[in-house]
Amino acid sequence: VSMSTVTNDTVNIAAILDLNTAAGRAANSSLNLALQHLNHTINGTRLNLTIQESGGDVLNIVQVFGNEVVAILVQEFKISKFMAPIAEAVDVPILSLSDADGFVTGNGSTVLSHNYDDMEAIAAIVGYFQWKEVILLYQDEEFWLSGVNALSEALEERGKRVSQTAALPSISEGDQVRKSLRQLNTSYIRAFIVYTSVDVAMNLFSIADGLGMMTEGYAWIVTDSIASSLDFLNSSHLNTIQGIVGVKRLPTPQFTEMQKRLQLNSSDDGTSRIGIEAYNSLMIVAKAIAILVSQGKEVGYKGNIPNNNMDFLASMKFLTGGKLLRQEIDSLKYSAVNYNRGSRDYQIEIINIVGRRSYRRVGFWGKRKGLLRSGGKQGNNTLSPIMWPGDTVQAPNGYRKLVVGKIMSKSTSNFSEILGRLSGYTRETFETAVNAVPYDLPFVFATLNIGNSSFSGFDQLITDLLDRKDIDGVAGDSTILWNRSLYVDFTQPYSKMVMAMIVPITSMRQTTWSWSFLRPFTTGLWAVVGVFFFFTTFLVWLVERHDNAEFTREIVKQVITSLTFSFIAFVDFSQ
């Protein structure tokens, strides 16, 4: 490879890394190996690599543009987004090492194809356990937004949905995370997806554990950004996340070979990934420049930035051939050694964090094959048994248990004491109805005492339910009244549906009177009934007098016949 026509026979490339992290140190080591290889094999041209600490002053980061670099490699996506407008002005390509497919162009766009594989696998897991809704917690940076959209689309294709989302800060802000978790915990959904960096995730799980959200009934799924770094977590972190499920990309043989070549830690795929990406990115930049040079295209700095609206860029020069270089890098990016998504049946490993070994494999996922149980046959679309939070193999149904209040009045309490257990027709009816639904609906009863200091009566109980978060419903013999319906919804009564009227009585003797049903009829009501009766009689006579022989005789018989017809019609209608 010859790049002798590049200005001064020297190619300047910058890398912005966080050397305080394992990933940053792995990238630095890989870049130095790539630099040694290129300078050893290239004749006439020397690559000059400048490493800039990302944790330093922002002005120091921006000054890398003044070194006439032809490309900038950036470890953290947020920094690459910050530098994108300047890179566009000077026409310098930026390559993000945050993801294996991260290529930031001058306008800041990025391609993150691996996110879609992760989210497709997670959507398949959600569908496998028949969860209708999930809650997504993601890192509050633009880098993670493509994955958020990808998960929503993948779930919608399966008839599922993300019901709630929570954006978590990148820095450790325990109060804000705790507030978000408490709010989410008031929801009825218990299936959570975590899509963050491993540091943010560990802070999240530590707080969730303190809130009792790492117990039975909860389901947690983490993406590859967390699952690929589990081997380097300490024992306290592993104890906190027992029972969670993760998706982890499977490395290709080429990836494993590159790990050995770069002397990267084979047990830490996350660190290895960014190290390999750094090596590949530098090789790609060198190859792209060589291709342009071989085509007679010029790459170098000549003149100031055209149409510059930023004063501090006035002293910077414009990279000639920058757009061509970016296009060449973009075309070479996808041929680099990395995770091979398309040529294998299964691209994702599904793991379960259990015990001191960090995790165990429970299955695989592939775009064409779907789910595969670990050790099973292709096409079975199942997973091995999973140990969930709370040390249970019973898969959560995705919702919290319903808390049903059981009304206990003085009379029902005495009856329960005789039976020796909380029982009754209402409870048995409710349990029968729950058992009849076509899905699992776990619930627990909570006693609500009527007539004591807690609730003076049914009206107070019903109005207080609006403010209570610990009761989802009530099973009891509460009468359905219109004023109570303003606050709560009532189910269909389990007693026979009849129309009844309640009237006051003045003595018990009246209840045995055979004509007592007439007592609700007042004088005014009798008058209304009489008017309608005679009006109906007139209508019968008016309609029937021309066609019915019974209405052609003397007037007295016509009146009697009309009254008879009306009475029969009145009785039939009443029945």
FENQUIZI-V794213 format. One line per field, one symbol per residue. burial: + if it has 9 or more other C-alpha atoms within 8 Angstrom, else -. Layout:
BEGIN
burial->???
END
This chain:
BEGIN
burial->-+++-++-+++++++++++---+++++++++-+++--++--++-+++-+-++++-----++--++--++++++++++++++-+++-++++++++++++++++++++-+---+-+++++++++++-++---++++++++++---+-+++-+++-+++---+++--++-++-------++-+++--+---++++++++++-++++++++++---++++++++++++++++++------++-++++++++++-++-+++-+++-+-+++-+++++++++++++++++++++++-++----++++--++--+-----+-++++++++-++-+++-++----+++----+++++++++++--++++++++++-++++++-----++++--+++++-+--+++++++++++++++---+--+---------+++++------------------+++---++-+-++++-+-----++-++--------++-+----------------------+-----+---------+------++-+++-++--++----+++----++--+++-+++--+-----
END
